[in-house]
Amino acid sequence: MMGALRRAVHAVLLPGFSGTEVPGWVSGADGLAGVLLFAQNTPDLATTARLTADLRRQHPDLLVAIDEEGGNVTRLQADTGSLLPAPAALGAVDDADLTEACARAMGGLIAACGIDLTFAPVLDVAARDDNPVIGARAFGGDPDLVSRHGRAVVRGLRSAGVLSGGKHFPGHGDTNVDSHLALPRLDVSEQILQARDLPPFHAAIAEGIDTLMVGHLMVPALDTEAPASLSTAILARARELGFTGPLVTDALDMQAVAADGVGAACVRALAAGADLLCLGSTAEIADDGAHFAQVVATVEAAVREGRLSEARLQEAAARVASLRRRGPAAPVPDLETARAAVETIGADAARRAVRTRGDVQLQPGDVVIDLVSRWDQAAGARSGPVTDQLIEACALARVEPGEVVAVPTGRRLAVVSREPDARLAQVLAAHPDAVLVHVGVAGAAPEHPHLVFTGGIGLASARAAAQTCRLATGGERP
């Protein structure tokens, strides 16, 4: 009996693990639903493909999942930055065929690395420019636009044989707190939710999205007591929209829900109706095997003590298992072919997304300052490769963001920034001719006369911005 219970618990868990080798506790986790790869597991594409092959040799039915969104959030290209633009950039272009092509190429790379499921698209409607965790990860602030592009991502991933996971139900775009750090609140009426936040999820469900990830946020219009990921009422709302697949939690180690421990959060999420439980990264856990064992023991105890029904556990496990019962997968490209396809379509999309205002040209000897100070928890980065690409393409010199920014006579300043703050205002006031390279959402860009909008921090967007700013060979500033 204990063996059957443990296997049922394993069947709803999606843990992370440390390093690039399969740990013994993963090998021995009979019936494990899957694993979630993070940047620590994916230092390069070949290592990732070898790791997933090793996982499959030990667990042929294992689901291998990843957060690969394109643009700001990438695990497969975390060392360089994504070769695809972020959703905000694609939303600025607003060509659903282009978005689908980008998703197809991204899916090809994911499949070539041996990964089944990516938690994309982001279906949040970006209603706040000061949102610290969504930002350029969202396609934009219009529900119809987000719906169109969300559906395009589902189609593109499916054509590459990759499962999709829309997030963060019921909508994380109108919050100003990062759920990695605290519990956000979506303080809007149910009418606004119905008209603005829920339509992209409804559209993705109609397109056949495979999983929905539920966010860690309070939504008082739907539940005044529990965050969405632990709320029976909010999880039921996803079912009311017609979704029959697995409901996935956001990472349960996030501070928004982890006060009583990851295991306790797992019990609450399962009892509320969640099916697949993301346990989160193990980057700061000394013994990831002991951590996993503790989570399993906590869920087992809840079943034995009657706080969680075994029927609910089995229902969740069955929904997760349904992900494995798919038709034949699409042809899988080799790694180099897949990477080249991503680079080609990503470069085109990023170039089309760049928007400029005024004179934004730079030349060798100009200087650049990076004012992106806030760490992006979801992306695991600040400004990504944007500053480095400007330095390389335009032969700029880097200056540190000290109290006074010294710009040599006859030279121009480039400023990389994601959101307006007092320091940015101070620098732009002192250097009104500066070129502002804005890597955040369009609505957060200051009214500065010389502006480059990239729509994200990925490598593709960084290169496109640098190309835009570079003067023609031999060009002289008037």
ABEGO torsion letter per residue (X at the ends): XAAAAAAAAAAABBBBBBEABBBAAAAABBGBAEBBBBAAABABAAAAAAAAAAAAAABAABBBBBBBAEEABBAAAAAAEBABBBAAAAAAAGBAAAAAAAAAAAAAAAAAAGBABBBOBBABBBABAABAAAEAABAEABAAAAAAAAAAAAAAAAAAGBBBBBOBOAEAAABABBAAABBBBBBBBAAAAAAAAAAAAAAAAAAGBABBBBBBBBBAAABAABBAAABAAAAAAAAAAGBABBBBBBBAABAAAAAAEAAAAAAAAAAAGBABBBAEBAAABABAAAAAAAAAAAAAAAAAAGABBAAAAAAAAAAAAAAABBBBBBBBBBAAAAAAAAAAAAAAAAAAABBBBEBABBBBGBBBBBABABBBAAAGBBAEAAAAAAAAAAGBBBBBBBABBBBBBGBBBBBBBABBBAAAAAAAAABAABBBBBABBAAABBBBABBBBAGEABAAAAAAAAAAABBBBGBBBX
